[in-house]
Amino acid sequence: MDAKSKIVKPWDKQGLSDHVSAAPTPAGPRPSREEAEAAVRVLIAYAGDDAKREGVLDTPKRVVDAYEELFQGYRECPAEALDRTFSETSGYDDFVLVKDITFNSHCEHHMMPFFGKAHVAYKPTERVVGLSKLARLVDVYAKRLQTQENMTAQIATALEEVLKPKGVAVMIEAEHTCMSLRGVTKPGSMTLTTHFSGTFRDDPNELVRFMSLVREK
């Protein structure tokens, strides 16, 4: 679908939710790099270490570098992740599923990682999207402070509004380190969230097929 299709249709910006149509608008001026590194030094001291110790002297720089990568979703537009669509489908009328999309995100409550796999399916109408774009969409939303429930709904909404398919199914399975490494300390516990719309919600057979294919090894 990615290489052989020739007709490319741009996505329609009309009627898209704010979180789909653009990257988030900053609440205020972004702190400078120097301010961010100073904040990391404060946290090192708060933890009980010496921010001037040789082993952690360059840690503030490394943390800020990591933040640029881990939270790059704040500078990316979900709709643009789905911008290349193809109308040559040769009459394809079944759903498209990309499963086991690995991701890493951060819980907005404790700023600790949660990670796992996303399974994303949609039933096309007149156009399909490049398969890698589904994985890209997952990453755009994952690389922000998140809750798993919100991330699941956001991915589904973006697919519904941009592709306007007959149905969307999103399932996310993740382990939250704010639960496995602190608090109740239950490593290995998995959280599962889902969002189904259109044919996946209305037709039990479609839902069963989706679940069976996701679980199939």
Phi, psi and omega in degrees: 000330183286316191266326190270338181287143186247335185266116182252127179247129177289151178286152182270120182283346183289135173078012180275145174297156182302319184286347178267321190280343184202163172293154181300142176277125180302143180289338180195185179301138179286131177302153178287165177299321180298319179294321180295317179295323178297322179296321178296320178298323176297317180293323177299315179295321180296325178292341178112006181260173178261111183296346179264000179294144186305318185294334181245010184300321180264004181300317178304317178298316182294320180296316180294321175301317180295321179299323178303323181275315185292332184241032180290346178298339177289346182248015183235146181261121180302319181298325180289336175292341180249022192285341180257106178241156187231133183262351178275095183245000179053035177079014180301127185228022177250174180277159178252127181234128168244115184247168178058042174280108181287147179209161172228133178223184180226131178295130182286348181274324182237356183057035176251152185293148160228147190210156180171218183227143175247142176240120188233129179223150173210153177254109188295156169259270182254356180210156178238165181246152177305137186300322181295338181291332177293318176295322179296320179299317177303315182294322180303314181281329182291326185274051174214166169293130192216166157245151182296323180297315181295317180299318179299313181293322181296316178301313181297317181298317179300316179295317181296316187281325183276312184272339183049055182279176177284338180190156180224140174226128177228127175231133178234131175240126185211152171256133182253119181289341175291346176254330184269334183251350180214181178060241182284349178044069178241077180297145180090349178289132183248139175253132182241129176231149182221157171214124179233138177217166176060229185298329180289333178271325187271335183246106181303328180294321178296319180295317179297318179297317178301310182296321180295317180292324178296319183279345183290132179267000000 
